[in-house]
């Protein structure tokens, strides 16, 4: 199994909020609720056995204009970083930041 990124273009229905998501090969979370699914061992390989939902738990700054969403698997507690996209719901991202600052 390679640890090199494997682009996998898939559309999916978010298992957390039910939104229909059109994937572009880099899509790794729902742009509406920011939840993800524990499907990869290495990006794009779809080899993870867990298959648990991954809750967005924190938004962190990476540089001056890039942000990362930290996901924690609700099944196995695995934590993964994913880039926030311009297509993502920024109101949800802001709510996560506010929840962590209270």
N, C-alpha and C positions, 0 to 999 in steps of 0.2 A: 504494500500500500504506500503510495507516494504522499509526502506531506506538502507537495506543490499545490497551489490553488487550482481547482478544477471548476471552470465556469459551467454552471448548470442552469439552463433557462427553464423555469417552471412557474406556472400560474398556480395559485392555491387559495383556499378559503381559510382565513384566520380562525384557528380553533378557540381563540379567546373572545373575539368580538364579532366574528362572522363576516367580516369585510372580504369582498372578492379582491384579491391582489394579483396584479399582472406583473410577473417577474421579468427581469431583464438579464439574468445571469449573475447579477451582483446583489439581488434582493435577498436579505437574510432575516428580515422581520417585517411585521405588518406596519405600513406607514400610518395607519389610523390610530392604533392603540400602543404601538411599539413593542408588543410581545413577539417572541420568537419561538422556535421549537428546536429542541436538542436533537438534531439530525446528523451532524457532521463530527467526525473525529478531526479531520483536516478540512479546511474550507472547500465545500463543493463535493466531497466524496460520498455523502449520505450513508456513512458507515457506522454511525453511533447507534448502539442498541437501545439506549435509554428512551428516546422519543418523547421525553417530558416537555411540558410547556416551560418557556423561559421568561420570567418576569423582568421587566425593565426596572432596575433598582436604583440606578444613579446615572446622571449625566455629568461627564467631565470634559473640561476644555483640553484640547490638544493643539497647541499653537494659538495664534491670534484669532482664527476664524473657523477652526474645525472642532467638532464635538463628537464625543464617543458616548454611546449608551452601553452601560454594563448590564448584562442579563445574568440572572441566577436561575438555574433549573429548579423547578419546584419539586422534582422527583429525586434528583441526586445531588443537588446543591452546586453543581459545576458552574463556574463563572466564566463568561466570555465577553470580550469587547467587540463592538460593532460600530462602524461609522454611522453617524446620523446623516441623513440625506436631506436635500432641499425639499423632497417630496413628502417628508415626514411631518406629522401633525405637531407643530411647535407648541401648541397649547398644552398638549399632553407632556411634552418634554419640559416645559416650564413648570407644570404641576409636579413633576418628579423632583425637579430642583427645589421647589418650595417645600415639598414634603420632607426633603433631606435637611433643610435649613431650619426646621421647626423643632 
